[in-house]
Amino acid sequence: MMEKGLHIHSRIPLRIKAFFDKIRSPMTARDIKTQIGGFLKVQLLGKSMTFERAQEIAEHLNRILPDDLSEDQVAKVIPSLDDNYRELTGQVYKLIAIISS
């Protein structure tokens, strides 16, 4: 039995709720850099990528994704993120799926 004032969505685990909230909100350049930064961290911890390569990718992201890009500009940049960095292909597919929904 639900308590007064509780909504059904309050029982959804926070990480799932955060995911769906993110889909409904515009994706910003900062969001993309945060997601790919997390991916780079995992690759570094798993020793699947060198620090130099991760740093090169991070610098590239900062160059092509300034924080003041509009949602439309961000959507146009996303498909080109893996042009020189094949490691990002899976991340690019995920980002395209999010902005397409």
C-alpha positions as CSV (number, residue, x, y, z in Angstrom):
1,M,0.0,0.0,0.0
2,M,1.4,3.4,-1.0
3,E,1.8,6.2,1.5
4,K,-0.1,9.4,0.9
5,G,1.9,11.7,-1.4
6,L,4.1,8.9,-2.9
7,H,3.9,8.6,-6.6
8,I,4.6,5.4,-8.5
9,H,7.8,6.9,-10.0
10,S,9.3,7.4,-6.5
11,R,9.8,3.6,-6.3
12,I,11.9,3.5,-9.5
13,P,15.6,3.1,-8.7
14,L,17.4,6.5,-8.9
15,R,19.8,5.5,-11.6
16,I,17.0,4.4,-13.9
17,K,15.0,7.5,-13.1
18,A,18.1,9.6,-13.8
19,F,18.6,7.9,-17.2
20,F,15.0,8.6,-18.3
21,D,15.2,12.2,-17.0
22,K,18.3,12.6,-19.1
23,I,16.6,11.3,-22.2
24,R,13.7,13.8,-21.8
25,S,16.1,16.8,-21.3
26,P,18.3,18.3,-24.0
27,M,21.8,16.8,-24.2
28,T,24.5,19.3,-23.7
29,A,28.2,19.3,-24.6
30,R,29.0,18.9,-21.0
31,D,26.8,15.8,-20.7
32,I,28.6,14.2,-23.6
33,K,32.0,15.1,-22.2
34,T,30.9,13.6,-18.8
35,Q,29.7,10.4,-20.4
36,I,32.8,9.9,-22.6
37,G,35.0,10.9,-19.6
38,G,33.5,8.1,-17.7
39,F,34.2,5.7,-20.5
40,L,37.8,6.9,-20.7
41,K,38.2,6.4,-17.0
42,V,36.9,2.8,-17.3
43,Q,39.3,2.2,-20.2
44,L,42.3,3.6,-18.2
45,L,41.4,1.5,-15.1
46,G,41.1,-1.6,-17.2
47,K,44.4,-0.7,-18.9
48,S,42.7,-0.9,-22.3
49,M,43.9,2.6,-23.1
50,T,47.0,4.6,-22.4
51,F,46.9,7.8,-20.5
52,E,48.3,9.6,-23.5
53,R,45.5,8.4,-25.7
54,A,42.8,9.2,-23.2
55,Q,44.3,12.7,-22.8
56,E,44.4,13.2,-26.6
57,I,40.7,12.2,-26.8
58,A,39.8,14.5,-23.9
59,E,41.6,17.4,-25.5
60,H,39.8,16.8,-28.8
61,L,36.4,16.7,-27.0
62,N,37.2,20.0,-25.3
63,R,38.1,21.6,-28.7
64,I,35.1,20.4,-30.6
65,L,32.5,20.6,-27.8
66,P,32.6,23.9,-26.1
67,D,30.1,24.1,-23.3
68,D,28.1,26.9,-25.0
69,L,27.0,24.8,-28.0
70,S,23.2,24.6,-28.7
71,E,21.4,21.3,-28.6
72,D,21.2,21.3,-32.5
73,Q,25.0,22.0,-32.7
74,V,25.7,19.2,-30.3
75,A,23.5,16.8,-32.3
76,K,25.5,17.6,-35.5
77,V,28.9,17.1,-33.8
78,I,28.1,13.7,-32.2
79,P,28.4,11.5,-35.3
80,S,31.9,12.9,-36.0
81,L,33.3,12.1,-32.5
82,D,34.7,8.8,-33.5
83,D,36.1,9.8,-36.9
84,N,39.7,9.8,-35.6
85,Y,39.1,7.9,-32.4
86,R,37.7,4.4,-33.1
87,E,37.5,3.7,-29.4
88,L,34.5,6.0,-29.2
89,T,32.3,4.3,-31.7
90,G,30.2,2.5,-29.1
91,Q,29.8,5.7,-27.2
92,V,28.8,7.6,-30.3
93,Y,26.1,4.9,-31.1
94,K,24.7,5.3,-27.6
95,L,24.6,9.1,-27.8
96,I,22.9,8.9,-31.2
97,A,20.3,6.6,-29.8
98,I,19.6,9.0,-26.9
99,I,19.2,12.1,-29.1
100,S,17.1,10.2,-31.6
101,S,14.5,9.0,-29.1
